[in-house]
Amino acid sequence: MVSDFQLKLDNKNIDTVLVLDFGSQYTQLIARRIRELEIYSEILPWDIDPNMIRNLQPKGVILSGGPESVTQQHTPRIPEVIFELDIPILGICYGMQTLAEQFGGQVISSDKKEFGFAEVTIQEQSILLKNINESILKVWMSHGDCVSSLPKDFKLIGSTETSNIVMMEHASKPIYALQFHPEVTHTEEGQNILENFIVEVCHCNKDWQMQHLIENRIAEIREQTGNSKVLLGLSGGVDSSVTAALLSKAIGEQLVCVFVDNGLLRKGEADEVMDTFESQMQLNVIKADAQETFLRHLKGVEDPEQKRKVIGRTFIDVFDAEATKLENISFLAQGTIYPDVIESSISESKEARVIKSHHNVGGLPEEMKLQLVEPLRDLFKDEVRKLGAKLDLPETILNRHPFPGPGLGVRILGSICKQKIMILQEADAIFIEELHKADLYNSVSQAFAVFLPIKSVGVVGDERRYSEVIALRAVETVDFMTANWAQLPHEFLDLVSRRIVNEIEEVSRVVYDISGKPPATIEWE
């Protein structure tokens, strides 16, 4: 089944580059890099129904990396439909290896594996290197296999001391391959290489532009919904906020928003949401105060994934109860974005692996009898923010750090109760307030406090205090796929720690998380 948004794109003849996914952790990054060039890209798994690839009508295809080895049997290969389409191909890492093998070259498991920085010596000029005047490229490698002999009719473009063949291209066809990853920022000329392939080889037009996108989405929403009312679950996060602003611009008073206060939000956030959307934007917002309901359902639940499921189910129950009170609702709007779709394996791969569950992906319960409206379904997070800026959403919403769907439920390790929520809200508020005061908030990508399931001895005045421990977490990242812990000034951390311990009597100790991603995740649960 072809996605609704892609059918609409086809009708507008927007040039598309297909990213064929072999399982790389960087696949989404490839697609985002292409869109940064104002060219539309879509990700499909390597084992997708060939008709979906044909319907996409791509002007070129990029083969991603992946964890498998071409030297093993029954590992992914390029589907025949790619060659039948006779379009430009760029293989990256595993994509290069399977391309070489399928064209008759040899791939071996290398004795000297390459992970991290490497220097590529250019052996021959290529259109991929247009306007790149370096004879040695600094790149990012991540592979254990290598191409040991060129396929027939291919020529060598670049090599390293460890691998003789790390760049190659077909002598007469627009087929290219790279052993390194041009999509990561560590590869210094990576974006230029991708742009040369997409613009110079695939001849794509730069027609994926935000203002045109807004105009098209408004027309699509109006066409889909007609005069019917649309219900939206509003969380106050970037995705649902931009969805609300776009729907409001498209259908005005036909939009009805329901904001579920689950009691797991940041300090004062429920009031901020209502003020922003009801008072400032004049949206029709219904607030469902369900704090006690969520607490009751979460009582005694400690397992992180179980907490997520309980919170998700309870949200649906509360939201559905509010929806049944309304009349003439025909559509349900959701702030689903493209990473949600990809991670939930809604791409219909024959071997789909769900990375994590998303409560807003995968359709609706049959009893709801509503049709879905998902105007952001094909957008990455950075594109959503740009769209929101064009819609004049306040920076306090657009530049807000990410907040997990289950809220503080996954930032309280172990069981949840009202007192733990209040302690964490206060600690988190102090941390964020001081980040703003020190003009550090926008220099980190995400910052928050975590309630740990341990107690610690402290001394306050002349009294011994055996109380809770709070962890602070701040990271710097571009794409949230990898992250470095933020090296905040010691004086700043000292100030935050003293404020938390002095102002929250239930806390005796504050620690700072200095783990990167990997090996740690950004959130603790």
LINPETA-V238196 format. One record per residue. N is the residue number from 1. PHI is phi in radians with two decimals (* if undefined). OMEGA is omega in whole degrees, -180 to 180 (* if undefined). Layout:
N/PHI/OMEGA
N/PHI/OMEGA
This chain:
1/*/178
2/-1.43/-179
3/-1.10/-179
4/-1.01/-176
5/-1.19/180
6/-1.26/175
7/-1.03/179
8/-1.18/179
9/-1.14/179
10/-1.02/-179
11/-1.13/-180
12/-1.71/177
13/0.96/177
14/-1.39/179
15/-1.07/-175
16/-2.28/171
17/-1.91/179
18/-1.52/170
19/-1.84/-179
20/-1.56/-169
21/-1.61/174
22/-1.82/175
23/1.80/-179
24/-1.24/174
25/-1.22/-177
26/-1.77/-174
27/-1.02/180
28/-1.06/-179
29/-1.15/177
30/-1.03/-179
31/-1.08/180
32/-1.15/179
33/-1.08/179
34/-1.14/-178
35/-1.18/175
36/-1.09/177
37/-1.52/-179
38/1.13/176
39/-2.24/-175
40/-1.30/176
41/-2.34/176
42/-2.43/-179
43/-1.77/172
44/-2.33/179
45/-1.26/-175
46/-1.08/-176
47/-1.80/-179
48/-1.21/174
49/-0.99/-177
50/-0.95/180
51/-1.13/177
52/-1.15/178
53/-1.19/179
54/-1.10/-179
55/-1.11/179
56/-1.19/-180
57/0.89/-178
58/-1.22/176
59/-1.56/177
60/-2.96/-180
61/-2.36/174
62/-1.98/180
63/-1.63/-175
64/-1.33/170
65/-1.31/180
66/-3.12/-176
67/-1.45/-175
68/-1.39/177
69/-2.09/179
70/-1.11/-178
71/-1.26/178
72/-1.66/178
73/-1.39/174
74/1.08/173
75/-1.74/-173
76/-1.01/175
77/-2.36/178
78/-1.22/180
79/-1.19/-176
80/-1.05/-178
81/-1.04/179
82/-1.09/-180
83/-1.28/179
84/-1.11/-178
85/-1.24/178
86/0.94/180
87/-2.08/179
88/-1.03/-178
89/-2.27/171
90/-2.22/178
91/-1.68/180
92/-2.12/176
93/0.96/178
94/-1.01/178
95/-1.02/176
96/-1.19/-176
97/-1.15/180
98/-1.24/175
99/-1.09/180
100/-1.09/-178
101/-1.13/-178
102/-1.28/176
103/-1.73/174
104/1.72/176
105/-1.41/-179
106/-2.08/177
107/-2.11/-179
108/-2.24/173
109/-1.41/-171
110/-1.38/174
111/-1.24/-180
112/-1.95/-178
113/-1.35/-178
114/-2.11/176
115/-2.33/-180
116/1.87/-175
117/-1.17/174
118/-2.62/178
119/-2.00/-179
120/-1.78/176
121/-1.58/-179
122/-1.34/-179
123/-1.70/-179
124/-2.70/-179
125/-1.25/-178
126/-2.58/177
127/-1.11/176
128/-1.13/-177
129/-1.80/180
130/-1.00/-179
131/1.14/173
132/-1.95/-171
133/-1.72/-179
134/-1.51/174
135/-1.55/176
136/-2.25/180
137/-1.76/173
138/-1.62/-170
139/-2.28/179
140/-2.00/-180
141/-1.85/174
142/-2.81/-177
143/-2.72/175
144/-1.98/176
145/-1.70/176
146/-2.61/176
147/-1.41/-176
148/-1.69/177
149/-2.51/-178
150/-1.18/171
151/-1.16/178
152/-1.05/178
153/1.28/174
154/-1.79/177
155/-2.19/-177
156/-1.41/178
157/-1.92/-177
158/-2.64/-180
159/-2.56/173
160/-2.10/178
161/-1.13/-178
162/-1.49/-177
163/-2.10/-180
164/-1.23/-174
165/-2.16/176
166/-2.18/171
167/-2.45/178
168/-2.58/176
169/-2.64/179
170/-1.26/-176
171/-1.19/-175
172/-2.29/-179
173/-1.92/-180
174/-1.38/-179
175/-2.16/-174
176/-2.33/180
177/-2.66/-179
178/-2.29/175
179/-1.38/-179
180/-1.63/-176
181/-1.83/179
182/-1.27/-174
183/-1.37/-178
184/-1.54/-176
185/-1.17/179
186/-1.15/176
187/-1.47/-166
188/-1.10/-179
189/-1.84/-174
190/-1.05/-178
191/-1.15/178
192/-1.16/178
193/-1.12/178
194/-1.08/-180
195/-1.12/178
196/-1.09/178
197/-1.13/-172
198/-1.30/-176
199/-1.58/-175
200/-1.38/-178
201/-1.64/-178
202/-1.44/179
203/1.01/179
204/-1.39/174
205/-1.54/180
206/-1.49/-175
207/-2.05/176
208/-1.72/-173
209/-2.06/-168
210/-1.10/-178
211/-1.14/176
212/-1.12/180
213/-1.07/-180
214/-1.06/-180
215/-1.03/-180
216/-1.16/-178
217/-1.15/178
218/-1.07/179
219/-1.12/-179
220/-1.15/179
221/-1.08/180
222/-1.10/180
223/-1.17/-177
224/-1.25/-171
225/-1.64/-179
226/1.02/180
227/-1.74/-176
228/-1.36/177
229/-1.48/-178
230/-2.14/180
231/-1.80/-180
232/-2.26/172
233/-1.46/-174
234/-1.76/-179
235/-1.88/-174
236/1.65/175
237/-1.33/-176
238/-1.06/-173
239/-1.12/-179
240/-1.22/179
241/-1.18/178
242/-1.18/176
243/-1.04/180
244/-1.09/-179
245/-1.12/-180
246/-1.18/179
247/-1.14/179
248/-1.07/179
249/-1.15/-177
250/-1.44/-170
251/-2.21/173
252/1.00/-173
253/-1.26/175
254/-1.23/-178
255/-1.53/175
256/-2.14/-178
257/-1.85/174
258/-2.08/178
259/-1.88/-180
260/-1.64/176
261/-1.54/-176
262/-1.58/-180
263/1.34/-177
264/-1.97/-180
265/-1.60/176
266/-1.22/-177
267/-1.01/177
268/1.31/-174
269/-1.21/-179
270/-1.07/179
271/-1.15/179
272/-1.11/-180
273/-1.08/-179
274/-1.11/180
275/-1.14/-178
276/-1.13/-170
277/-1.59/180
278/-1.52/-175
279/-1.43/-175
280/-1.44/-176
281/-1.69/179
282/0.96/175
283/-1.50/176
284/-1.42/-175
285/-2.04/175
286/-1.84/-180
287/-1.72/176
288/-1.87/-180
289/-1.46/-175
290/-2.13/-176
291/-1.04/-178
292/-1.16/179
293/-1.09/180
294/-1.13/180
295/-1.08/-180
296/-1.12/-179
297/-1.25/-178
298/-1.57/-175
299/-1.00/177
300/1.42/-179
301/-1.50/-178
302/-2.01/-176
303/-1.14/-176
304/-1.00/-178
305/-1.20/177
306/-1.15/177
307/-1.05/179
308/-1.02/-178
309/-1.15/179
310/-1.09/-180
311/-1.10/179
312/-1.11/-180
313/-1.13/-179
314/-1.13/177
315/-1.02/-179
316/-1.07/-180
317/-1.09/-179
318/-1.15/-179
319/-1.09/-180
320/-1.11/178
321/-1.10/177
322/-1.21/-178
323/-1.12/-179
324/-1.18/178
325/-1.39/-175
326/-1.67/-179
327/-2.01/173
328/1.07/175
329/-1.62/-179
330/-1.95/-174
331/-2.28/172
332/-2.01/178
333/-1.66/179
334/-2.38/179
335/-1.56/177
336/-1.04/175
337/-2.05/-169
338/-1.06/177
339/-1.02/176
340/-1.05/-178
341/-1.14/-177
342/-1.14/-175
343/-1.18/-180
344/-1.59/176
345/1.04/177
346/-1.46/-180
347/-1.43/172
348/1.15/172
349/-1.13/177
350/-1.22/180
351/-2.14/-175
352/-1.11/175
353/-2.05/179
354/-1.39/179
355/-1.29/175
356/-2.74/-178
357/-1.46/175
358/-2.20/-176
359/-1.18/-175
360/-1.85/179
361/-2.18/171
362/1.88/176
363/1.71/-175
364/-2.07/172
365/-1.01/-175
366/-1.01/-176
367/-1.19/-178
368/-1.30/175
369/0.97/179
370/-2.08/175
371/-1.71/-177
372/-1.50/170
373/-2.13/-177
374/-2.32/-173
375/-1.26/-180
376/-1.89/-169
377/-1.04/-178
378/-1.88/-176
379/-1.97/171
380/-1.45/-175
381/-1.02/-178
382/-1.15/177
383/-1.23/178
384/-1.08/179
385/-1.11/179
386/-1.10/178
387/-1.11/179
388/-1.07/178
389/-1.12/177
390/-1.15/179
391/-1.58/175
392/1.14/172
393/-1.21/-178
394/-1.13/-179
395/-1.08/179
396/-1.05/176
397/-1.56/-174
398/-1.15/-176
399/-1.73/179
400/-1.19/178
401/-1.08/177
402/-0.98/180
403/-2.34/-175
404/-1.13/179
405/-0.93/178
406/-1.32/176
407/1.12/-178
408/-1.19/178
409/-1.03/178
410/-1.83/173
411/-1.92/169
412/-1.89/-179
413/-1.35/-176
414/1.62/-176
415/-1.23/-175
416/-2.04/173
417/-2.54/-175
418/-1.07/-178
419/-1.12/179
420/-1.09/178
421/-1.07/-179
422/-1.11/178
423/-1.07/-179
424/-1.16/178
425/-1.01/-179
426/-1.14/-180
427/-1.12/180
428/-1.11/-180
429/-1.10/178
430/-1.10/180
431/-1.04/-177
432/-1.18/179
433/-1.04/-179
434/-1.23/175
435/-1.06/178
436/-1.13/-178
437/-1.04/-178
438/-1.50/-178
439/1.00/-180
440/-1.94/-173
441/-1.02/-177
442/-1.43/178
443/-1.55/174
444/-1.97/-175
445/-1.50/179
446/-2.77/179
447/-2.51/-179
448/-2.92/176
449/-1.88/-180
450/-2.26/177
451/-1.58/-177
452/-1.58/-177
453/-1.51/180
454/-2.40/174
455/-2.13/-175
456/-2.43/176
457/-1.40/175
458/-2.38/178
459/-2.19/179
460/-2.13/-173
461/1.12/178
462/-1.81/-175
463/-1.88/173
464/-1.46/180
465/-2.16/176
466/-1.92/-167
467/-2.42/-172
468/-1.27/178
469/-2.08/178
470/-1.96/174
471/-1.83/175
472/-1.83/-178
473/-2.35/173
474/-2.50/-177
475/-2.29/174
476/-2.07/-178
477/-2.76/175
478/-1.68/-171
479/-2.14/180
480/1.16/175
481/-1.46/169
482/-2.27/-179
483/-2.72/172
484/-1.85/175
485/-1.22/-175
486/-1.35/-179
487/-1.51/-180
488/-1.18/-179
489/-1.00/-179
490/-1.06/180
491/-1.10/179
492/-1.16/-180
493/-1.09/177
494/-1.07/179
495/-1.09/-179
496/-1.09/-180
497/-1.05/-179
498/-1.11/179
499/-1.11/-178
500/-1.10/-178
501/-1.20/-178
502/-1.30/-174
503/-1.63/-179
504/-2.08/-172
505/-1.17/180
506/-1.41/-177
507/-1.93/-180
508/-1.95/-174
509/-2.69/176
510/-2.20/178
511/-2.12/-179
512/-2.07/-176
513/-1.40/179
514/-2.00/178
515/-1.75/176
516/-1.57/174
517/-2.07/-12
518/-1.25/10
519/-1.50/-179
520/-1.43/168
521/-1.61/180
522/-1.24/174
523/-1.34/180
524/-1.43/178
525/-2.15/*
